[in-house]
Amino acid sequence: MVEVPLDSLTALGAAEAIRRGELSVAALVKACLLRIAQRNGQINAIVTLDAVGATRAVDAAQRRLAEGGALPPLLGVPVSIKDAFATAGLRTTASHRPLRHYVPDQDATVVARLRAAGAVIVGKSNLPELAGAPHCWSPLFGLTRNPWDPALTPGGSSGGAAAAVASGFSLLEAGSDLAGSIRIPAAYCGVAGFKATENRIPRSGHIPHLPAQFGGVRSVRHMLSFGVLARSVADLHLGFGLMAGPDAIDTEVPSLPPPRPLPAPTGGRLRLALWDDFGLPLCERTRAALERVAGTLTAAGHTLCRATPPGLDPDRLRETFGVVAGTEIGLGLAGWQRGIVRSVRHILPRSERMVDAVARGMRLDMRDYNRALARRDEAIAALESYLAGFDALLCPVATTVAYPGRPLGLFAKPPTLTVAGRRVPYMEATIGLTAPFSLTGSPVVALRAGIEAGLPVGLQVVGRRWEDDAVLAVAAELEALLGGFVAPPPPR
């Protein structure tokens, strides 16, 4: 039997090999299930395995291949599903105790579209409760660990997704991102991630909000975006193309032309902006990787302008994000839960500005909320105007590489992280560089900027709203220059 190269295989590469008859669907899926059996005990990325469903999907894919004719683009490719997306007949919990036995009877839109594309679902991946944190501890399933170093977090909330793709448990995942939940895990685990423009991909079947039978009513109306985690920009483009577009359920998704084909990298000259001063320190690894990227791009002939975009004050962006997020999340919480968060304001040090802003939003002061939405409009206009002069904006994903993982409940006091010798509040240290582009609803690709002292460092590639194709094309050029996926070392 030919050995399946799980450590180097991409979703697109696997699909092409299957169509050419160079790789069998059964062998590929068996290899992923075996890898899960061997390594998931240490990583804890897959929390609900669906070996039976995967076997049925393998049989269906093999029949489809035997019939010939046009084949769906992901036929036979193993994927995993973040446990926030409903999967028909398969447990979907969002790591929320009331949903621990919930089995939906209908797929989320993105899941249905992946199935229709021929993907083989091998299982569901871990996340923090209700996708509500930048780490990956679940009260139902415990801690997910980083495949590069099991003592460290994979990030969150799509931490199980990124760890699964990096480890070869699957080759592609759908993700959700309110404050960095695709980009941070992608950076910490060394995979590629794409947060599409806000409202480009339907949210139908995503938790939160809770399913109707559990009293769920949609409260988050802004900033939540969806996308893909995979091993290459070409995979991100493929997954995005399959998932994007209206579904007649999520009424905020516009009807737009389908994504254009991803052009092959040409080495053409790019005009890029680099924003690396968000008023927060960067750890040595992140700073070193960023400087190496800047040197590589300049040496290749690209134009790189270091600047802070005018009209975009990082502290104001983070505060505005906090108020909008706090208000909309608060609308979906019980009064006592909002009260816990609001009470934190009175004991917070002044440095905890993002938590303070979220707590402010939990007051449900509609005038304050409306003012924050007006500031959001201003930020969108300022960023769009600035990006008109560039192919993309580059910045780090987070202030630091992956940090030690630990159990953290939804209302637990998070740790303070030390970054470059400075103590930085947890929210600022983790989502301080990603939340601004959630606020603006921009499409963002997270790429591996490098591996520094044994850990991956991430780079955000930010594009103009609705120009998802363009930012993916820029990311493909950068990936060709900076290097593609590197598998983490096998566990000791």
C-alpha positions as CSV (number, residue, x, y, z in Angstrom):
1,M,0.0,0.0,0.0
2,V,1.3,3.5,-0.9
3,E,1.9,5.6,2.2
4,V,-0.3,8.6,2.5
5,P,1.9,11.7,3.0
6,L,-0.2,13.3,5.7
7,D,2.4,15.7,6.8
8,S,2.7,17.5,3.5
9,L,-0.7,16.9,1.8
10,T,-3.1,19.8,1.2
11,A,-6.9,19.5,0.6
12,L,-6.5,20.6,-3.0
13,G,-3.5,18.3,-3.6
14,A,-5.5,15.4,-2.1
15,A,-8.5,16.1,-4.3
16,E,-6.4,16.2,-7.4
17,A,-4.5,13.0,-6.5
18,I,-7.9,11.3,-6.0
19,R,-9.2,12.4,-9.4
20,R,-6.0,11.2,-11.1
21,G,-6.2,7.8,-9.4
22,E,-2.9,8.3,-7.5
23,L,-4.6,8.2,-4.1
24,S,-7.5,6.2,-3.0
25,V,-10.3,7.8,-0.8
26,A,-10.3,4.8,1.5
27,A,-6.5,5.0,2.1
28,L,-6.6,8.8,2.7
29,V,-9.5,8.6,5.2
30,K,-8.0,5.6,6.9
31,A,-4.7,7.4,7.3
32,C,-6.5,10.4,9.0
33,L,-8.5,8.2,11.3
34,L,-5.3,6.3,12.2
35,R,-3.5,9.6,12.9
36,I,-6.4,10.6,15.2
37,A,-6.2,7.3,17.0
38,Q,-2.5,7.7,17.5
39,R,-2.2,11.4,18.5
40,N,-5.6,12.8,19.5
41,G,-5.1,11.5,23.0
42,Q,-2.3,14.0,23.5
43,I,-3.8,16.9,21.5
44,N,-7.5,16.5,22.2
45,A,-8.5,18.3,19.0
46,I,-11.3,16.0,17.9
47,V,-14.0,15.6,20.5
48,T,-16.7,13.7,18.6
49,L,-15.4,11.1,16.1
50,D,-17.6,10.0,13.2
51,A,-15.8,7.0,11.9
52,V,-19.1,5.4,10.8
53,G,-20.3,8.4,8.9
54,A,-16.8,8.7,7.4
55,T,-17.0,5.1,6.2
56,R,-20.3,5.7,4.5
57,A,-19.0,8.9,2.9
58,V,-15.9,6.9,1.6
59,D,-18.2,4.3,0.0
60,A,-20.3,7.1,-1.7
61,A,-17.1,8.8,-3.0
62,Q,-15.8,5.6,-4.4
63,R,-19.1,4.9,-6.2
64,R,-19.0,8.5,-7.6
65,L,-15.5,7.9,-8.9
66,A,-16.5,4.6,-10.5
67,E,-19.4,6.3,-12.3
68,G,-17.1,8.9,-13.9
69,G,-18.2,12.3,-15.2
70,A,-17.8,15.6,-13.4
71,L,-16.6,15.2,-9.9
72,P,-17.3,17.6,-6.9
73,P,-14.2,19.6,-5.9
74,L,-13.6,18.0,-2.5
75,L,-14.5,14.5,-3.3
76,G,-13.0,12.1,-0.7
77,V,-11.1,14.8,1.2
78,P,-11.3,14.4,5.0
79,V,-12.5,17.5,6.8
80,S,-13.4,18.2,10.4
81,I,-16.1,20.5,11.7
82,K,-15.8,23.0,14.5
83,D,-18.3,22.0,17.2
84,A,-20.1,25.3,16.9
85,F,-21.6,24.3,13.5
86,A,-24.7,22.0,13.4
87,T,-24.1,18.6,11.9
88,A,-27.2,16.5,11.1
89,G,-27.2,13.2,13.1
90,L,-23.9,14.1,14.9
91,R,-23.6,15.6,18.3
92,T,-23.2,19.4,18.3
93,T,-22.4,21.0,21.7
94,A,-20.6,24.3,21.2
95,S,-18.9,23.2,24.5
96,H,-22.1,24.4,26.3
97,R,-23.4,22.0,29.0
98,P,-27.1,22.4,28.1
99,L,-26.2,21.2,24.6
100,R,-24.1,18.2,25.7
101,H,-26.6,15.7,24.2
102,Y,-27.9,17.9,21.3
103,V,-28.0,16.1,17.9
104,P,-29.3,18.4,15.2
105,D,-31.5,17.1,12.4
106,Q,-30.2,19.7,9.9
107,D,-26.7,20.7,8.8
108,A,-25.4,24.3,9.1
109,T,-25.2,25.9,5.7
110,V,-21.4,25.6,5.5
111,V,-21.5,22.0,6.5
112,A,-24.2,21.2,3.9
113,R,-22.0,22.9,1.3
114,L,-18.9,20.9,2.3
115,R,-20.8,17.7,2.1
116,A,-22.2,18.6,-1.3
117,A,-18.6,19.2,-2.4
118,G,-17.8,15.6,-1.6
119,A,-15.9,16.2,1.6
120,V,-15.7,13.3,4.2
121,I,-16.4,14.5,7.7
122,V,-14.3,12.6,10.2
123,G,-15.4,14.4,13.4
124,K,-16.1,17.6,15.4
125,S,-13.3,19.8,16.8
126,N,-13.0,21.3,20.3
127,L,-13.6,25.0,21.2
128,P,-14.2,27.0,24.4
129,E,-17.7,27.4,25.6
130,L,-19.9,29.1,23.0
131,A,-16.8,30.0,21.0
132,G,-16.3,32.8,23.6
133,A,-12.5,32.9,24.2
134,P,-9.1,33.1,22.5
135,H,-8.0,29.8,24.1
136,C,-9.3,26.3,23.8
137,W,-10.6,24.8,27.1
138,S,-14.0,23.2,27.1
139,P,-16.1,22.5,30.2
140,L,-17.3,19.3,28.4
141,F,-14.1,18.1,26.7
142,G,-11.2,19.7,28.5
143,L,-8.1,21.3,27.1
144,T,-6.9,21.2,23.5
145,R,-3.1,21.3,23.2
146,N,-0.9,22.8,20.6
147,P,0.7,20.2,18.3
148,W,4.0,22.2,18.3
149,D,4.2,22.0,22.1
150,P,1.5,20.3,24.1
151,A,2.2,22.6,27.1
152,L,0.9,25.5,25.0
153,T,-2.5,26.6,23.9
154,P,-3.5,26.2,20.2
155,G,-5.5,29.5,20.6
156,G,-9.2,29.9,20.1
157,S,-11.9,29.7,19.6
158,S,-11.1,27.5,16.6
159,G,-8.3,25.9,18.5
160,G,-9.4,22.3,17.9
161,A,-9.8,23.1,14.2
162,A,-6.3,24.5,13.8
163,A,-4.7,21.7,15.8
164,A,-6.6,19.1,13.8
165,V,-5.5,20.5,10.4
166,A,-1.9,21.0,11.6
167,S,-1.8,17.4,13.0
168,G,-3.2,15.7,9.8
169,F,-6.5,14.7,11.5
170,S,-8.2,16.5,8.6
171,L,-7.2,18.7,5.7
172,L,-9.7,21.6,6.0
173,E,-12.1,23.1,8.5
174,A,-14.8,25.8,8.5
175,G,-14.2,28.4,11.2
176,S,-15.9,31.3,12.8
177,D,-14.2,34.5,13.9
178,L,-15.6,37.3,16.1
179,A,-12.3,38.7,17.4
180,G,-9.6,36.5,15.9
181,S,-11.0,33.0,16.4
182,I,-9.7,31.8,13.0
183,R,-6.6,33.9,12.8
184,I,-5.1,33.3,16.3
185,P,-5.3,29.5,16.2
186,A,-4.0,29.5,12.6
187,A,-1.0,31.5,13.8
188,Y,-0.3,29.5,16.9
189,C,-0.6,26.1,15.1
190,G,1.2,27.2,11.9
191,V,-1.6,26.7,9.4
192,A,-3.4,29.2,7.0
193,G,-6.6,30.8,8.0
194,F,-9.1,33.1,6.2
195,K,-11.7,35.3,7.8
196,A,-14.0,36.4,4.9
197,T,-15.7,39.8,4.7
198,E,-18.4,40.1,7.3
199,N,-21.7,38.6,5.9
200,R,-20.0,36.9,2.9
201,I,-20.6,33.4,4.3
202,P,-24.0,32.5,5.9
203,R,-24.1,32.0,9.7
204,S,-27.1,29.6,9.5
205,G,-26.7,26.7,11.9
206,H,-23.8,28.3,13.9
207,I,-23.9,28.4,17.7
208,P,-24.2,31.0,19.2
209,H,-27.0,31.9,18.9
210,L,-28.5,28.8,20.6
211,P,-30.9,26.6,18.6
212,A,-34.5,27.7,18.8
213,Q,-35.6,24.8,21.1
214,F,-33.1,26.1,23.7
215,G,-34.5,29.6,23.5
216,G,-31.9,31.0,21.2
217,V,-32.5,34.4,19.6
218,R,-29.8,36.0,17.4
219,S,-28.2,38.9,19.2
220,V,-24.7,39.3,17.6
221,R,-25.5,41.4,14.4
222,H,-22.0,42.8,13.6
223,M,-18.4,41.7,13.3
224,L,-18.9,37.9,13.3
225,S,-17.4,36.4,10.2
226,F,-16.8,32.9,8.8
227,G,-14.0,31.3,6.9
228,V,-11.6,28.4,6.5
229,L,-8.6,26.9,8.2
230,A,-6.3,24.8,5.9
231,R,-2.7,24.2,4.9
232,S,-2.4,26.5,1.9
233,V,-3.9,29.7,0.4
234,A,-5.2,27.6,-2.5
235,D,-7.2,25.5,0.0
236,L,-8.5,28.6,1.7
237,H,-9.7,29.9,-1.7
238,L,-11.3,26.6,-2.5
239,G,-13.2,26.4,0.8
240,F,-14.3,30.0,0.6
241,G,-15.7,29.5,-2.9
242,L,-17.7,26.5,-1.7
243,M,-19.1,28.2,1.4
244,A,-19.8,31.8,0.3
245,G,-23.1,33.1,-1.0
246,P,-26.7,33.5,0.2
247,D,-28.7,30.5,1.5
248,A,-32.2,32.0,1.7
249,I,-31.9,31.8,5.5
250,D,-29.3,34.3,6.6
251,T,-30.9,37.4,5.0
252,E,-27.7,39.6,5.5
253,V,-25.6,37.7,3.0
254,P,-25.7,39.5,-0.4
255,S,-25.9,37.9,-3.8
256,L,-22.5,38.5,-5.3
257,P,-20.6,36.9,-8.3
258,P,-18.8,33.7,-7.3
259,P,-15.1,34.1,-6.4
260,R,-12.8,34.3,-9.3
261,P,-10.2,31.5,-9.9
262,L,-7.1,32.0,-7.8
263,P,-4.3,33.1,-10.2
264,A,-0.9,31.4,-9.9
265,P,1.7,33.5,-8.2
266,T,3.6,35.5,-10.7
267,G,6.2,37.3,-8.6
268,G,4.8,40.6,-9.7
269,R,5.6,43.7,-7.6
270,L,3.2,44.4,-4.7
271,R,2.6,47.7,-2.8
272,L,2.1,46.7,0.8
273,A,1.6,48.6,4.1
274,L,3.1,47.3,7.3
275,W,1.4,48.2,10.6
276,D,3.3,46.9,13.6
277,D,2.7,49.6,16.2
278,F,-0.6,48.9,17.9
279,G,0.5,50.4,21.2
280,L,1.3,47.0,22.5
281,P,4.6,45.2,22.8
282,L,5.6,42.3,20.6
283,C,7.4,39.2,21.8
284,E,10.9,38.6,20.5
285,R,9.8,35.7,18.3
286,T,7.0,37.8,16.7
287,R,9.3,40.8,16.2
288,A,12.0,38.7,14.7
289,A,9.6,37.0,12.2
290,L,8.1,40.3,11.2
291,E,11.5,41.9,10.5
292,R,12.5,38.8,8.5
293,V,9.3,39.1,6.4
294,A,10.0,42.8,5.8
295,G,13.5,42.0,4.7
296,T,12.3,39.2,2.4
297,L,9.6,41.3,0.8
298,T,12.0,44.3,0.2
299,A,14.7,42.0,-1.2
300,A,12.1,40.6,-3.7
301,G,11.3,44.0,-5.0
302,H,8.0,44.7,-3.3
303,T,7.2,48.1,-1.9
304,L,6.8,48.1,1.9
305,C,5.6,51.2,3.7
306,R,5.6,51.2,7.5
307,A,2.8,53.3,8.8
308,T,-0.2,53.6,11.1
309,P,-3.2,54.3,8.9
310,P,-4.5,57.8,9.6
311,G,-7.8,57.9,11.5
312,L,-7.2,54.5,13.1
313,D,-6.2,54.8,16.7
314,P,-5.6,51.2,18.0
315,D,-6.9,51.9,21.5
316,R,-10.1,53.5,20.2
317,L,-10.6,50.6,17.8
318,R,-10.3,48.1,20.6
319,E,-12.6,50.1,22.9
320,T,-15.2,50.4,20.1
321,F,-15.0,46.7,19.4
322,G,-15.5,46.0,23.1
323,V,-18.6,48.1,23.4
324,V,-20.3,46.7,20.3
325,A,-19.3,43.1,21.2
326,G,-20.4,43.6,24.9
327,T,-23.8,45.0,23.9
328,E,-24.6,42.4,21.3
329,I,-23.3,39.4,23.3
330,G,-25.0,40.8,26.4
331,L,-28.4,40.7,24.6
332,G,-28.1,37.0,24.5
333,L,-27.1,36.5,28.1
334,A,-29.2,36.2,31.3
335,G,-29.3,39.2,33.5
336,W,-27.2,37.6,36.2
337,Q,-24.5,36.8,33.6
338,R,-24.4,40.4,32.4
339,G,-24.2,41.4,36.1
340,I,-21.1,39.4,36.7
341,V,-19.3,41.1,33.8
342,R,-20.5,44.5,34.7
343,S,-19.4,44.1,38.3
344,V,-15.8,43.5,37.1
345,R,-15.5,47.1,35.9
346,H,-15.3,48.4,39.5
347,I,-12.2,46.4,40.4
348,L,-10.3,46.5,37.1
349,P,-7.0,48.3,36.7
350,R,-7.0,51.1,34.1
351,S,-4.9,48.9,31.8
352,E,-7.8,46.5,31.3
353,R,-9.4,48.7,28.6
354,M,-10.9,46.0,26.4
355,V,-12.6,44.1,29.3
356,D,-13.8,47.5,30.6
357,A,-15.3,48.3,27.2
358,V,-17.0,44.9,27.0
359,A,-18.4,45.4,30.5
360,R,-19.7,48.9,29.4
361,G,-21.5,47.2,26.6
362,M,-23.1,44.8,29.0
363,R,-25.1,47.8,30.5
364,L,-27.2,47.7,27.3
365,D,-27.0,51.5,27.0
366,M,-28.4,52.0,23.5
367,R,-27.0,55.5,23.2
368,D,-23.5,54.3,24.0
369,Y,-24.0,51.3,21.6
370,N,-25.2,53.6,18.8
371,R,-22.2,55.9,19.3
372,A,-19.9,52.8,19.0
373,L,-21.6,51.8,15.8
374,A,-21.0,55.3,14.4
375,R,-17.3,55.0,15.4
376,R,-17.3,51.6,13.6
377,D,-18.5,53.3,10.4
378,E,-15.8,55.9,10.7
379,A,-13.1,53.1,11.1
380,I,-14.4,51.2,8.1
381,A,-14.3,54.4,6.0
382,A,-10.7,55.2,7.2
383,L,-9.3,51.7,6.6
384,E,-11.0,51.4,3.2
385,S,-9.6,54.8,2.1
386,Y,-6.1,53.9,3.3
387,L,-6.2,50.5,1.5
388,A,-7.1,52.1,-1.8
389,G,-3.4,52.9,-2.1
390,F,-2.1,49.4,-1.4
391,D,-2.5,45.8,-2.4
392,A,-2.9,44.8,1.2
393,L,-2.0,45.8,4.8
394,L,0.3,43.5,6.8
395,C,0.5,43.2,10.6
396,P,1.2,40.5,13.2
397,V,-1.7,38.3,14.4
398,A,-0.9,38.5,18.1
399,T,1.5,40.2,20.4
400,T,3.0,36.8,21.3
401,V,3.3,33.3,20.1
402,A,1.4,30.4,21.8
403,Y,1.5,30.7,25.6
404,P,0.9,28.0,28.3
405,G,-2.6,26.5,28.1
406,R,-4.8,26.2,31.2
407,P,-8.5,25.7,32.0
408,L,-10.4,28.9,31.8
409,G,-14.2,29.1,32.1
410,L,-16.4,31.6,30.4
411,F,-16.4,33.9,33.4
412,A,-13.1,33.0,34.9
413,K,-10.5,35.7,35.5
414,P,-7.9,35.4,32.7
415,P,-4.2,35.5,33.3
416,T,-2.0,38.5,32.6
417,L,0.6,37.7,30.0
418,T,4.2,38.9,30.0
419,V,5.2,40.2,26.6
420,A,8.7,41.5,25.9
421,G,9.2,42.0,29.7
422,R,5.9,43.9,30.1
423,R,2.7,42.6,31.8
424,V,-0.1,42.9,29.3
425,P,-3.8,42.3,30.0
426,Y,-5.0,39.1,28.5
427,M,-7.5,40.5,26.1
428,E,-5.0,43.0,24.7
429,A,-2.3,40.4,24.4
430,T,-4.4,37.9,22.6
431,I,-7.1,39.7,20.5
432,G,-5.6,43.2,20.6
433,L,-4.3,43.0,17.0
434,T,-7.2,41.0,15.5
435,A,-10.2,42.7,17.0
436,P,-9.7,45.9,15.0
437,F,-10.2,44.1,11.7
438,S,-13.3,42.3,13.1
439,L,-14.7,45.7,13.9
440,T,-14.2,46.8,10.3
441,G,-15.5,43.5,8.9
442,S,-12.4,43.2,6.6
443,P,-11.3,40.0,4.8
444,V,-8.1,38.8,6.4
445,V,-5.7,35.9,5.6
446,A,-3.5,34.6,8.4
447,L,-0.3,33.2,7.0
448,R,2.7,31.6,8.7
449,A,5.3,34.3,8.9
450,G,8.0,31.9,10.0
451,I,9.0,29.5,12.7
452,E,11.0,31.2,15.5
453,A,12.8,29.1,18.1
454,G,10.5,26.1,17.4
455,L,7.1,28.0,17.4
456,P,5.1,29.4,14.5
457,V,4.4,33.1,14.1
458,G,1.4,34.5,12.2
459,L,1.0,37.4,9.8
460,Q,-2.3,39.1,9.0
461,V,-2.9,40.1,5.4
462,V,-5.8,42.6,5.4
463,G,-7.8,43.5,2.3
464,R,-10.7,45.8,1.4
465,R,-14.2,44.7,2.2
466,W,-15.9,42.5,-0.4
467,E,-12.6,42.1,-2.2
468,D,-11.9,38.6,-0.8
469,D,-10.5,37.3,-4.1
470,A,-7.9,40.1,-4.2
471,V,-6.6,39.5,-0.7
472,L,-6.4,35.8,-1.3
473,A,-4.4,36.4,-4.4
474,V,-2.0,38.7,-2.5
475,A,-1.7,36.0,0.2
476,A,-0.8,33.4,-2.4
477,E,2.0,35.6,-3.7
478,L,3.3,36.0,-0.2
479,E,3.0,32.3,0.6
480,A,5.1,31.5,-2.5
481,L,7.8,33.8,-1.1
482,L,7.6,33.0,2.6
483,G,7.1,29.3,2.3
484,G,4.2,26.9,2.7
485,F,2.9,24.6,5.4
486,V,5.4,22.9,7.7
487,A,4.0,20.0,9.8
488,P,4.7,20.2,13.6
489,P,7.2,17.6,14.9
490,P,5.6,14.2,15.8
491,P,4.8,14.0,19.6
492,R,7.3,12.5,21.9
